[in-house]
Amino acid sequence: MEYNPIDLELLPGEVVLEAFALHELEFGWLQQVVFRLEEVWLVVGVNEDTDEIILSILPELDVRAMEQQYSFTQIANQRKTIGWLWRMTNQYGYEDGFQLAFDDEEGTNVQLLAEASQLKLTIFQRYR
């Protein structure tokens, strides 16, 4: 399947194999969350100048190079199918949020908000 960096409508039904939080080394701020799908990587980052979410769909990811820049924390290692995706825009027109909902028994959601040059990560379950 051919992906464009903004083709999020192609992702529902895709399986996330694992997910990682990437914290920058100096202050430990969360800078990116990376979701490894079967054929591509979904990368959610923050634009430090505008505090907006940056979304990318990449065919491959140079994990070794990223390990030089970030500390990795695995946040999921179970296969989960993407059900829904949201881009969130605040009242001033800034795209500063992104959310994934998974088609699992618990109704797991991963929400990312860009705030003060870093990401805030919240994982919650709709059915618990």
N, C-alpha and C positions, 0 to 999 in steps of 0.2 A: 504494500500500500504506500502511495506517495503522500508525504506530509509537507505542509507549508507551516512556517512558525505560528500561524494564527488559526490553523484548521482544527479548532477544538471540537467542532461538531463531529469529527471523525473518531473521537476518543471514547464516547460511551459504548460499552460492550467490550472494550479492550481490557486485558488483564494486567494489573500491576503486580509484578513479581516481588519487588521489594522497594523500600523507600529509605532515603538518607537525609538527615539534617546536616548542613554544612555551616560550621561556625568559623568566623574569621579568627585568626590566631592571636591578634593583639588584644582585643577586648572580649572575645568570646561571643560576639553578637551573631545571631542567626542571619546568614546572608542568602542562603539558597536551600530549597528542598528539592530533591531529585527523586523522581519516580521512574523506576526501570520497568518498561513495558516489554512485551515480547520482541518487538522490532525497533522501537525507538525509546528515547528518553524524554520525559516531560520535566522541564526545569522551571521552577518558580523562583525568581530572584527579586531584588529590590533595587530601584534606581535611587541611589543615595542622595542625588541632587533634588529630586522631586518627591521622594517618598512614595513612589508608585510601584505597583507590581510589574515585573517583567516576566512574560511567559515565552518559553521557547520549546519547540519540539525538534529534537536533534536525532539524526540517524545513528550517531555514536557519540561517546563522551570519553575524553582523555582523563580517566580517573587518576592515573599516576600524577599528571600535572596538577590536578585539583588537590591532591593530597599535600602538595608543597605549599598550598595557599590556605587550606581549610583543615579543621579537624572534623572527622566524619562520625556521626552517631546514627546507627541504624534505628529507624522508628517503626519499621514494619518488615516482616520477612514472610508473610503469608500471602498467597495468591488471592487477590480480590478483584472483582470485576467493577469497572467504573459504570455507575448508573447515570449520574448527572454532574455537570460542571457549571459553575457560576463565576462570572466576572462581576466584581462589585465596584460601584462608583459612588463616591460620597456626594454630599449636597453641593460641593464646589466644583464638581466635574472631574475630580481626580480618581483614576482607577487604582484604588488602594487596597483591594481585597480580591481573594480568589478562594473558591471552595469546591471540593470534590465530595460527592456522595457515592458510596459503594453499595452494590447490590448484595449485601451479606445479611445474615440473620439478625445482627445487632443494629443495622442501619448506620454504619460507621461513616462519619464525616470528618474531613480534614479541612480546616479553615486557616488561611494565611492572610494576615493584615500587615501592610507596610506602615511602619511607625518609627519616627526618629532614626532614619537610616538603617533600620533593621527589620526583620520579619518577626511577627508574633505568631506562634503556632498554637492552635487549639484542636484537639481531637476529641470528638464527642460522639455519642451513640444515640440515635433518634428513638430507639425502641427499648431503652433501659432507664 
